[in-house]
Amino acid sequence: MAGSARSGDVWTRSQGGRRPKLTREAIVKAAIKVADAEGLDAVSIRRIASELGVRAMSLYTHIDAKEDLLDLMYDEIAEEVLIKGELPDDWREAIFQIAHKEREAGLRHPWTFELAHRSPRVGPNGLRHAEQSLAAAALLTDDPESMLAIVTTVDHYMLGYTVREQHISEIGENGLERAHTSLLERQYVRSLLDSGEFPHLKPVFESGLYGRAHFEQGLKWLLDGIERDHAEK
């Protein structure tokens, strides 16, 4: 994640007063709760102050701007994807566990992928997550370039899969089924499928194969390929 042009780091700034109702931890927790329920656009200094029952200016004791709050929220979620304790000795199992935790955190907090596009500053938990991911890849190879390629490839698979899952979750399985049925009921679609031009697509459409989760299977195929590639070197 690229850094921003903002000066200073919110993680090195004094946290100000320690009134039980207004700590940095409470501010970040309230902001995450709002983002989970209503999306990232609902998060503002005024809204979070209202949630905590304080004046908006009180939050500036702990943060300089909304961007600081977003950075802290992002880093708080990064803590959720950390493997507690020692990583498994097997690289595949280590990668599996990290990818699953990333996916679960993404589904719990769908706004994190949107926030990632804004290039939030990397915090301590983000660095720990990156270190842990590279440590998992290092169980297979000690080449830094290969380690980074493995982590990036798995991240891309996890991200694409989870974003699709989020979409399905938003419209629901019934909504997905209705969209599928509606597509098949369109005359031009039906005529194209019956034309013989789509011999592989037609049976897939007609069998009702849609929206089924195969995260682990896809990840296994991906890791199989990585393992085979490194065995051949």
Order of alpha helices (4+ residues) and beta strands (2+ residues): alpha-alpha-alpha-alpha-alpha-alpha-alpha-alpha-alpha-alpha-alpha
